[in-house]
Amino acid sequence: MTARLSLTPFQFEEVLARVKTHLIMRLQKLQVKINVLQQEIRQRQQVEAELRQANERLQRFSRYVK
């Protein structure tokens, strides 16, 4: 059995405002986390590209050494 809250219009508006504020703050925190993760992805992609290039140079060099 679920309890039903009985709110006056004023209480309802206050609750609604608090929920909205909470959701906005949560969304802002999530956006910060998303930005950090996107930056980490870009950095890892750059490192991966540099590693591929270094590996290709090493393979070319090893052909000449044999």
C-alpha positions as CSV (number, residue, x, y, z in Angstrom):
1,M,0.0,0.0,0.0
2,T,1.5,3.3,-1.0
3,A,1.1,6.5,1.1
4,R,-0.2,9.5,-0.7
5,L,1.1,12.9,0.3
6,S,-1.3,15.7,0.7
7,L,0.4,18.9,-0.3
8,T,-1.0,22.4,-0.4
9,P,-0.4,24.3,-3.6
10,F,2.4,26.2,-1.8
11,Q,4.1,23.1,-0.5
12,F,3.8,21.5,-4.0
13,E,5.5,24.5,-5.6
14,E,8.3,24.4,-3.0
15,V,8.8,20.7,-3.5
16,L,8.8,21.1,-7.2
17,A,11.4,24.0,-7.0
18,R,13.6,21.9,-4.7
19,V,13.4,18.9,-7.1
20,K,14.2,21.1,-10.0
21,T,17.2,22.7,-8.2
22,H,18.5,19.2,-7.3
23,L,18.1,18.0,-10.8
24,I,19.9,21.0,-12.3
25,M,22.8,20.6,-9.8
26,R,23.0,16.8,-10.6
27,L,23.1,17.6,-14.3
28,Q,25.8,20.1,-13.9
29,K,27.9,17.6,-11.9
30,L,27.3,15.0,-14.6
31,Q,28.3,17.5,-17.3
32,V,31.6,18.1,-15.5
33,K,32.3,14.4,-15.4
34,I,31.4,14.0,-19.1
35,N,33.8,16.8,-20.0
36,V,36.6,15.1,-18.0
37,L,35.9,11.8,-19.6
38,Q,35.9,13.3,-23.1
39,Q,39.2,15.0,-22.4
40,E,40.7,11.7,-21.2
41,I,39.4,10.0,-24.4
42,R,41.1,12.6,-26.5
43,Q,44.4,12.2,-24.6
44,R,44.3,8.4,-24.9
45,Q,43.5,8.7,-28.7
46,Q,46.5,11.0,-29.1
47,V,48.8,8.6,-27.2
48,E,47.5,5.7,-29.2
49,A,48.3,7.5,-32.4
50,E,51.8,8.4,-31.2
51,L,52.4,4.8,-30.2
52,R,51.2,3.5,-33.6
53,Q,53.6,5.9,-35.3
54,A,56.5,4.9,-33.0
55,N,55.7,1.2,-33.7
56,E,55.7,1.8,-37.4
57,R,59.1,3.6,-37.3
58,L,60.5,0.7,-35.2
59,Q,59.2,-1.9,-37.6
60,R,60.8,0.0,-40.6
61,F,64.0,0.4,-38.7
62,S,64.1,-3.3,-37.7
63,R,63.8,-4.3,-41.4
64,Y,67.1,-2.5,-42.2
65,V,68.9,-4.0,-39.2
66,K,68.3,-7.6,-40.1
